[in-house]
Amino acid sequence: MTQVIPGENEGIESTLRRFKREVSKAGVFSDMKKHRHFETPIEKRKRKVLAMHKQRKKRFRY
């Protein structure tokens, strides 16, 4: 759980900016997008195979 405590003379804008940075570092948004819809086991397998192919293409570029 991401938590940000505002400083003594810190404005709400800078506190909100720090919170957004911490949330993006923790990977909350990517996890939220991944779990937005139910994914069947077949869809999960297809997604993983596509990710593997993309990684292989990226690795063997000259």
Secondary structure, DSSP 4 states (H G I P E B T S, - for coil): -------TT--HHHHHHHHHHHHHHHTHHHHHHHTSS---HHHHHHHHHHHHHHHHHHHT--
